[in-house]
Amino acid sequence: MNTCFRPRREARAVLHDNLDDAASAAPSAGAPRHCAQRAVPASLSGARRGWMKAIAAMPLLGGVPAVAWSQAWPAKPVKLIVPFPAGGGTDAFARPLSKVLAATLGQSFVIDNRGGAGGTLGAEVAAKSPPDGYNWLVGAVHHTIAVSLYPKLGYDLQKDLIPCTMVSSVPNVVVINPQRLPQIRTFADFQGFVKANPGKLNYASAGNGTAHHLIVEMWKTATGSQAQHIPYRGAAPAMADLLAGQVDFMFDGLGTSVPHIGGGKLLPLAVTSAKRSFALPAVPTLAEVGVPGFDAGTWYGLWAPAGTPGDLVSRLQQEVAKALAGAELAGIWKTLGAEPGGQTPQEFARLIDAEVRKWAKVVKDSGAKID
């Protein structure tokens, strides 16, 4: 019986047993590249080591599928769980990707928006979905932040979800509604106003523990600034209130801000990345305007429920990489100011591990809390 059709705990146990066997039978140095196993650092914790071992046992890009029936996948519609409302940053990348995958693979890729709690509610739904290759999480950097910020989660990011690939990455951009704050035209104006009026301005985020939230906390810690946090159930409702003049500013993901910047409804003051964005070349970085060393941003990616066959995880990664290399998505990503992903599961796993540690330090240093 295929493990993906067994009860969840049994399937996961069988998967890990098989992966242990695969890891112990690593090929020689002369073996074909697609059979190579990735080493798992001995310094990792037990849970994290098991997770990385599972990733290491997967076929690499261009490898031979481990199970023949994966060639028939997908045989029915595939669900992409987006843990934020429609219209937000995650949704902005998930929808065009789903259309291209559907056209390529001949089955519908259905977006299932499950917003709330900084994306953690939808992540829990994904983690508890059947690991049959027909349920995937389109998550983000936010989920690596939630590991440290939320005292209780209904899932374990590094045990209950398997990294597949990154979809895109964007810098965040400091934006204001110029009609609400007409006296502010530059980041220097903004920083000066904040310093002169501590705690007077408020900022919107896509929810507690999102990059919109923690990047502001990084800036507050670095500059000694004060501002009030107003969390929303996603970037779309947060942006709606910023445009309506109900909140003062956002450190928004570039993908959702670019259309409003182009239309003159938002004024960009700085980007949070180390380098200027190709989409906003005239907008300085925070490092250029007085916050040295500042570098943070938002990325989006795909995960599978633990127990999903490794060959299917690799298959979807390959299909996503092909889609991102195509002209259609390349054009959309460029319009949204995004860099394409497509990394292997192994590469994405290493990024997630590094991000979990990075944001744990930010949470600790900033004293960030759930508002």
C-alpha positions in Angstrom: 0.0 0.0 0.0 1.2 3.4 -0.8 2.1 5.4 2.3 0.1 8.4 1.2 -3.2 6.5 1.6 -2.4 5.3 5.2 -3.5 6.9 8.4 -1.5 10.1 8.8 0.7 9.0 11.7 1.5 5.6 10.1 2.3 7.2 6.8 4.7 9.7 8.4 6.4 6.9 10.3 6.8 4.8 7.2 8.1 7.8 5.3 10.8 8.6 7.9 11.8 4.9 8.0 12.2 4.9 4.2 14.1 8.1 4.3 16.4 6.7 7.0 17.1 3.7 4.8 17.7 6.0 1.8 20.1 8.2 3.7 22.1 5.3 5.0 22.5 3.9 1.4 24.1 7.0 0.0 25.8 6.4 -3.4 29.5 6.5 -4.1 31.2 9.6 -5.4 30.9 8.2 -8.9 27.2 7.7 -8.8 25.0 9.8 -11.2 24.2 13.3 -10.0 20.5 12.7 -9.7 21.1 10.0 -7.2 23.3 12.1 -4.9 22.2 12.6 -1.3 22.7 15.9 0.5 24.6 15.7 3.8 22.7 16.6 7.0 24.7 18.8 9.4 25.4 16.9 12.7 24.8 20.1 14.7 21.1 20.3 13.9 18.5 19.5 16.5 16.8 16.1 16.3 13.5 17.4 14.9 15.3 19.7 12.4 17.7 17.0 11.5 14.9 14.6 10.6 13.2 17.3 8.5 16.4 18.0 6.6 17.1 14.3 6.2 13.7 14.0 4.5 14.5 16.8 2.2 18.0 15.4 1.5 16.4 12.1 0.4 14.4 13.7 -2.4 15.4 13.5 -6.0 17.3 16.6 -7.2 16.1 18.8 -10.1 16.3 16.6 -13.2 16.4 13.4 -11.2 14.5 10.2 -11.9 11.1 10.0 -10.1 11.2 7.4 -7.3 7.6 6.2 -7.8 6.3 5.4 -11.3 2.7 6.5 -10.5 3.9 10.1 -10.0 4.0 10.4 -13.8 0.2 10.3 -13.8 0.0 13.2 -11.3 -2.1 15.2 -11.2 -5.2 13.1 -11.9 -7.6 15.5 -10.3 -7.8 19.2 -9.3 -5.0 20.3 -7.0 -5.6 22.6 -4.0 -3.3 25.6 -3.2 -4.0 26.8 0.3 -3.3 30.5 0.5 -3.4 31.5 4.2 -4.4 35.1 3.5 -7.4 36.8 1.9 -7.7 37.4 -1.8 -5.9 40.5 -3.1 -2.8 40.2 -0.8 0.8 39.6 -1.6 0.7 35.8 -1.4 -2.5 35.7 -3.5 -0.9 38.0 -6.1 1.7 35.4 -6.9 -0.3 32.3 -6.2 -3.1 33.0 -8.8 -1.0 33.6 -11.9 1.2 30.6 -11.0 -1.9 28.4 -10.6 -3.1 29.4 -14.0 0.2 28.5 -15.7 0.4 25.2 -13.8 -3.1 24.3 -14.8 -2.4 25.0 -18.5 0.8 23.0 -18.3 -0.4 20.0 -16.3 -4.0 19.7 -17.6 -5.7 19.9 -14.2 -7.1 22.8 -12.2 -5.0 24.4 -9.5 -7.6 25.8 -7.1 -6.9 28.7 -4.8 -8.3 28.2 -1.3 -8.0 31.4 0.7 -7.8 30.7 4.5 -6.9 34.0 6.2 -6.3 34.8 9.8 -3.8 34.9 12.6 -0.9 36.1 10.5 -1.3 33.2 8.1 -1.0 30.5 10.8 -4.6 29.3 10.5 -4.3 28.5 6.8 -0.9 26.9 7.5 -2.5 24.6 10.1 -5.2 23.6 7.6 -2.5 22.7 5.1 -0.4 20.8 7.7 -3.4 18.7 8.6 -4.5 18.0 5.0 -4.1 14.6 3.4 -0.4 14.2 2.2 -1.5 12.9 -1.2 0.0 15.5 -3.6 -3.3 17.3 -4.0 -2.9 19.8 -1.1 -0.2 22.4 -0.9 0.5 25.5 1.2 1.5 28.8 -0.6 3.1 30.4 2.4 5.7 33.1 3.1 8.5 34.3 5.2 5.7 35.1 7.8 5.6 31.4 8.7 9.2 31.4 9.8 8.5 34.4 12.0 5.4 32.8 13.6 7.6 30.0 15.0 9.1 32.4 17.6 6.3 34.9 18.0 3.2 32.7 18.6 3.3 30.8 21.9 1.1 28.1 20.6 0.6 26.9 17.0 -1.5 24.1 15.8 1.3 22.8 13.7 5.1 22.5 13.7 6.6 24.2 10.6 9.6 22.0 10.6 7.9 18.7 11.3 4.4 19.0 9.7 5.3 20.7 6.4 7.9 19.8 3.8 9.6 22.6 1.8 9.0 22.4 -2.0 10.3 25.6 -3.6 10.4 29.4 -3.4 7.9 31.2 -5.7 9.1 34.8 -5.5 10.9 37.4 -3.4 10.3 41.1 -3.0 11.7 43.9 -0.9 9.3 45.7 1.5 8.7 49.4 0.9 7.9 52.1 3.3 4.7 53.7 2.0 2.4 56.5 3.2 -0.9 57.9 1.9 0.2 61.4 0.8 -3.2 62.8 1.4 -3.2 61.7 5.1 0.4 62.9 5.7 0.9 65.8 3.2 3.8 67.2 5.2 5.9 64.1 4.6 7.7 63.9 1.2 10.9 62.0 2.0 12.1 59.3 4.5 14.0 62.0 6.4 10.6 63.9 6.8 9.0 60.7 8.0 11.8 59.8 10.5 11.8 63.4 11.8 8.1 63.4 12.3 8.2 60.0 14.1 11.0 61.2 16.4 9.1 64.5 17.2 5.8 62.7 17.8 6.7 59.3 19.5 3.8 56.9 19.3 1.5 59.2 17.4 1.7 57.4 14.0 0.2 53.9 13.5 1.1 51.3 11.0 -0.9 48.5 9.3 0.3 45.0 8.9 -1.0 41.8 7.2 -1.2 40.3 10.7 0.8 39.5 13.8 4.1 37.8 12.9 4.1 38.8 9.3 7.0 40.5 7.6 5.0 43.7 7.5 5.0 43.6 11.3 8.5 42.4 12.2 10.3 44.6 9.7 8.7 47.6 11.3 9.9 46.2 14.7 13.4 45.9 13.2 13.3 49.6 12.2 11.9 50.7 15.5 14.7 48.8 17.3 17.4 50.2 15.0 16.2 53.8 15.3 14.6 54.0 18.7 11.3 54.9 17.0 7.8 54.4 18.4 4.6 53.6 16.4 1.4 51.8 17.1 0.7 48.4 15.4 -2.6 47.7 13.8 -2.8 44.1 12.6 -5.2 43.0 9.9 -6.3 39.6 8.5 -4.1 40.1 5.4 -2.3 42.6 3.3 -5.4 43.4 1.2 -7.6 44.8 4.0 -4.5 46.6 5.5 -3.9 48.2 2.1 -7.5 49.1 1.8 -7.4 51.1 5.0 -4.1 52.8 4.1 -5.6 53.9 0.8 -8.7 55.1 2.6 -6.6 57.2 5.0 -7.5 55.1 8.1 -3.9 54.3 9.0 -0.6 56.2 8.6 1.9 53.9 7.0 3.0 50.4 6.0 6.2 48.5 5.4 4.4 46.7 2.6 5.5 43.9 0.3 6.3 45.6 -3.0 4.0 43.3 -5.0 0.8 44.9 -3.5 2.1 48.4 -3.3 3.5 48.9 -6.9 0.1 49.4 -8.6 -0.9 52.1 -6.1 2.5 53.8 -6.2 2.2 54.0 -10.0 -1.2 55.5 -9.7 0.0 58.1 -7.2 -2.2 56.9 -4.4 0.9 55.9 -2.3 4.2 57.6 -1.8 7.2 55.3 -1.5 9.9 56.6 1.0 12.4 53.8 1.1 12.9 50.1 0.4 14.0 47.6 3.1 16.4 45.6 1.0 20.2 46.1 0.9 19.9 47.2 -2.8 17.5 49.4 -4.6 14.6 47.7 -6.3 14.6 47.5 -10.1 10.9 48.4 -10.0 11.6 51.6 -8.0 15.1 52.7 -8.9 14.6 56.2 -7.6 13.6 55.1 -4.2 16.5 54.8 -1.7 17.2 51.9 0.6 16.9 52.4 4.4 20.6 52.0 4.6 21.0 55.0 2.3 18.8 57.2 4.4 20.3 56.6 7.8 19.6 53.0 9.0 22.9 51.3 8.3 23.0 47.6 7.5 19.2 47.3 7.2 18.3 44.4 5.0 15.0 42.5 5.1 12.2 41.5 2.7 9.4 39.1 1.9 9.4 35.8 0.0 6.7 33.3 -0.9 7.0 29.6 -1.3 5.3 26.2 -1.5 5.1 23.5 1.2 3.5 20.1 1.3 2.0 18.3 4.2 4.4 15.9 5.9 4.1 12.5 4.4 3.6 13.7 0.8 5.8 11.5 -1.4 9.1 13.1 -2.1 9.0 12.5 -5.8 5.8 14.6 -6.0 7.4 17.4 -4.0 10.3 17.3 -6.5 7.9 17.1 -9.5 6.0 20.2 -8.4 9.3 22.1 -7.8 10.4 21.2 -11.3 7.1 22.4 -12.8 7.2 25.6 -10.8 10.8 26.3 -12.0 9.7 25.8 -15.6 6.7 28.1 -15.1 8.9 30.8 -13.6 11.3 30.6 -16.5 8.5 31.2 -19.0 7.7 34.6 -20.5 4.2 34.9 -19.0 5.2 34.7 -15.3 8.5 36.5 -15.9 6.5 39.5 -17.1 4.0 39.4 -14.2 6.8 39.1 -11.6 8.6 42.0 -13.2 5.5 44.1 -13.0 5.2 43.3 -9.3 8.9 44.1 -8.6 9.6 40.4 -7.8 12.6 38.1 -8.3 11.6 34.5 -9.3 12.2 31.5 -7.2 12.4 27.9 -8.3 15.0 26.6 -5.9 15.2 22.9 -5.2 13.6 21.5 -2.0 17.0 21.2 -0.5 17.9 24.9 -1.1 14.5 26.1 0.1 14.9 24.0 3.3 18.2 25.6 4.1 16.7 29.1 3.6 13.8 28.3 5.9 16.1 27.0 8.6 18.2 30.2 8.3 15.1 32.4 8.4 13.7 30.7 11.5 16.9 31.5 13.3 17.1 35.1 12.0 13.6 36.0 13.0 13.8 34.4 16.4 16.6 36.9 17.1 14.5 39.8 15.8 11.5 38.8 18.0 13.8 38.5 21.0 15.7 41.8 20.4 12.6 43.8 19.6 10.4 42.3 22.3 7.6 42.0 19.6 4.3 40.7 20.9 1.0 39.6 19.4 -1.2 42.7 19.4 
